[in-house]
């Protein structure tokens, strides 16, 4: 996975509050390993604390910056993205949104941008307060993606994913799939609280996987709005395998087998490892969001 060294990164699409302090209030999910494992079975790659029953009511006060805004200072070019993990996330966000803007324009619509918020520990959102234990999520209330970079280490050590830069890109692209669903109205179908292998909650997650694959299909050909050249210049078969491996690693059956010793499809919220690989592959192979109808 390689970015154009000379490309300019748009850091306005990422808000960096890492190292910030949230005054007052309290987080709704316990931190540390216990809180993390308790949430593994149902909410990884979710769509926001309020859908998960984690909202504490009104959002907490905004974070007070301390050592935040590292990306604005350090992530200037594609060369930075090829060297630094946080800059890589900026570049992926730029690439994903470049694609969806172009796709919406091609279809006669208009894409609404969504920022990614990098945080550490805990964060306040329009969907309620959350800790890093929730994993990456999208909040439809403020149309932002929330990401603690520490999750990528958990993806390798806790879930057994092979990791790699494109595994991270898959995570980001999946969350932006939820943003697209929010714009189309599909996301609301996951909010009835039902679980199970055939539930709308699972179908929404699998569609977000497919949308991530659609972006990957076009990633090396979508021109950057400033340079007219693709921001992502190389994506290898090994990169795609890393993405597929990450998708499978967070399948409900894999997580349940690992942490509770048995598989209970009636409690699935995201789909099996095979389903997640299948739908990402469908998006990547076809490059067509119309082929991502998981509700048919």
Number of C-alpha atoms within 10 A of each C-alpha: 17 18 23 19 15 13 22 19 27 17 23 13 18 25 21 23 22 24 18 20 18 19 11 9 13 14 20 17 21 18 17 12 9 10 15 19 15 15 16 20 23 18 22 19 21 22 27 28 24 20 18 16 12 18 21 18 12 13 16 20 14 14 18 13 14 11 12 19 18 15 24 17 9 14 24 19 22 23 19 24 24 17 11 14 15 19 25 25 23 30 31 25 25 23 28 25 22 21 24 22 17 18 18 14 12 10 8 9 11 14 18 13 16 19 21 25 20 24 23 18 18 24 27 22 27 19 25 22 25 29 24 24 25 31 24 25 27 30 23 23 13 12 21 24 26 28 26 21 19 14 18 21 13 15 19 16 12 16 21 17 22 16 22 17 18 24 24 22 23 26 22 25 26 30 28 30 28 29 26 21 20 19 15 10 10 17 22 15 15 19 13 11 13 15 18 16 18 15 21 24 24 25 25 26 27 29 26 29 33 34 34 30 32 30 28 28 21 19 21 19 15 22 18 20 15 11 11 10 15 21 31 25 15 14 16 11 9 12 19 21 17 22 29 26 19 27 27 25 25 24 23 30 23 21 23 20 13 15 15 10 11 12 17 14 16 12 18 24 29 30 28 24 20 16 19 28 24 18 27 28 23 21 25 22 14 16 20 18 18 11 15 23 13 15 13 5
